[in-house]
Amino acid sequence: MPITRHPPPAHAPGSTIGHLPHPRRASVPPLSKITCIEDLRLVAARRVPRMFYDYADSGSYTEGTYRANEADFQAIKLRQRVAVNMEGRSTRTTMVGQDVAMPVAIAPTGLTGMQHADGEILGAKAAKAFGIPFTLSTMSICSIEDIAEHTGRHPFWFQVYVMRDRDFIERLIDRAKAANCSALQLTLDLQILGQRHKDIKNGLSAPPRPSLANLIDLATKPRWCWGMLGTPRRSFGNIVGHAKDVGDLSSLSAWTAEQFDPRLHWGDVEWIKKRWGGKLILKGIMDAEDARLAVNSGADALIVSNHGGRQLDGAPSSIAALPGIAAAAGKAIEVWMDGGIRSGQDVLKARALGAQGTLIGRSFLYGLGAFGQAGVTRALEIIHKELDITMAFCGLTDINRVDASILLPGTYPT
Ligand SMILES: Cc1cc2nc3c(=O)[nH]c(=O)nc-3n(C[C@H](O)[C@H](O)[C@H](O)COP(=O)(O)O)c2cc1C
């Protein structure tokens, strides 16, 4: 990969990528004027309380890997082709055998119901209507049962963290089965927590503590407050009332810190696979050796992911790691990726470099924080349109025919 320096992300102050005026200086534009993910980010920055916006828009330590996830996509150039029949285009494909309207799923994100009231329910509804999978995090605000109830038991995916309390994990997996989840993502890159400076400085908690700084901030976020007053879902819905000795919030934070299991190993993958019995996806693979172990585990898919730059700062970007991992994994397992996807062009580039599917974290969260369910739908529409149009400009009409030949040699990682 020729890129070694990473400029600030596109949304750094002074960026011209977002075309809306600075959020604090202008009123929020209508949805019809939202034309890119950066526009959604700017509105979310204005509407979501500071600690939750920062929780989403941050990476660990220097945020170098977080920035590289986006910047490395931008360095890859596409080959423009002309005079090719562009009619009858299709972005439809499959992820672990499931039909998807485009090779994009919503990634699991913790505390999503704090970006917007009932955020996970709204995200799941938008994904269902669009025809792509939604993944619910273990650390969600809305519970597994909430999602099943509010989507008419439409299948969704569940993401599990392995914790020391194995009984709790087994019950969680059983609850996901009972709720009609059609795939389980096992996250392997969070045995211990990467440090994000902003979360410590902001005193991140769910719900926010009534400190003076928080109350002043909340006073400028009336929509958010109004939404929160209208929902009973303000804490970790999968955990409170389900895990032993977690009845209130103060014990929950202590429980979380001590419960993520630092001893997680490949033997545990076997245990989870057996208990689950359905499609299993391993999330957080960044190394060719681990990709081979993932193949040996018998999982159905692996996700090349550095947790959106939130865990090991200094790890390569996901898109830089993708080709090596795809080569190591071969055809025995589906290879997906996430990290830094802010446009349909990024999805196309990931697909060209060997990802059968992709996941979006922040692109989803910004849409949700900005406009709720309508914002998520807008984010998906934007990404879909960018994917469709760019594929056509590259001379292809079927996403299933995309490969590295659409990329300019010398500009992409190998
Ligand atoms: C706010 C936030 C919370 C996250 N929470 C989780 C989580 O609970 N479980 C998990 O496996 N990954 C979690 N992730 C990582 C995402 O699933 C995904 O790997 C990452 O967001 C992809 O990068 P992107 O945000 O640049 O698209 C989280 C990411 C963000 C931004």
The ligand as an ORCA input file, in Angstrom:
! r2SCAN-3c Opt
* xyz 0 1
  C     -20.129      3.613     19.099
  C     -19.660      2.249     18.713
  C     -19.999      1.164     19.502
  C     -19.584     -0.120     19.146
  N     -19.992     -1.192     19.882
  C     -19.696     -2.445     19.480
  C     -20.239     -3.573     20.154
  O     -20.991     -3.444     21.106
  N     -19.886     -4.798     19.681
  C     -19.040     -4.977     18.617
  O     -18.748     -6.112     18.250
  N     -18.558     -3.912     17.942
  C     -18.879     -2.672     18.338
  N     -18.407     -1.596     17.625
  C     -17.615     -1.823     16.400
  C     -18.546     -1.931     15.186
  O     -19.277     -3.131     15.209
  C     -17.751     -1.898     13.873
  O     -16.730     -2.858     13.926
  C     -17.156     -0.522     13.582
  O     -18.026      0.497     13.993
  C     -16.873     -0.378     12.090
  O     -16.266      0.842     11.820
  P     -17.073      2.153     11.291
  O     -17.770      2.715     12.489
  O     -15.985      3.010     10.796
  O     -18.050      1.688     10.234
  C     -18.793     -0.308     17.984
  C     -18.462      0.797     17.202
  C     -18.889      2.065     17.545
  C     -18.541      3.226     16.660
*
